[in-house]
Amino acid sequence: MNSAQKQLLGVWRSDKRKTLQTLHRYHCLSDGKKKRTIGGLFGKLQVRYTGKYVYGKLRDYKYRERYDVVAENENSIVVRVYRDSFKKRMGKGWVKSVPELFEPDLYHFNFEQQRGRQYYWIGQGKFCEWFQKQQQS
């Protein structure tokens, strides 16, 4: 196990403050209700990475998916997350009719240390979602 994967192991939580700092559209909104709605989307997801699995929890929704490392360097890692649990949950009908929904996804994690805290961010199209490390695995 290399350095970047060792950094990934453990429990992480979405960091609402850091994510909203990088979300340009959020800062352009003048409507307070819309800002609260967007702001309410972040800071709730918790993920835990072990050597082979990622476990996620968002309110009452929980999942476990297998992953493997595609590439890494000292401060970033690319992982492929499989959709085996999601396939099971959705059923054969969904898998047959929309197979692309169940293809493995690639995620590029970028690690940063700030003020003694460990973070990673993932590009999500037009913004980056930040996660703060809560504890080791």
Secondary structure as UniProt FT lines:
FT   HELIX           3..8
FT   STRAND          10..14
FT   HELIX           16..21
FT   HELIX           24..28
FT   HELIX           32..39
FT   TURN            40..41
FT   STRAND          46..49
FT   STRAND          53..58
FT   TURN            59..60
FT   STRAND          61..73
FT   TURN            74..75
FT   STRAND          76..81
FT   HELIX           84..90
FT   HELIX           92..97
FT   HELIX           99..102
FT   STRAND          105..114
FT   TURN            115..116
FT   STRAND          117..123
FT   STRAND          128..135
//
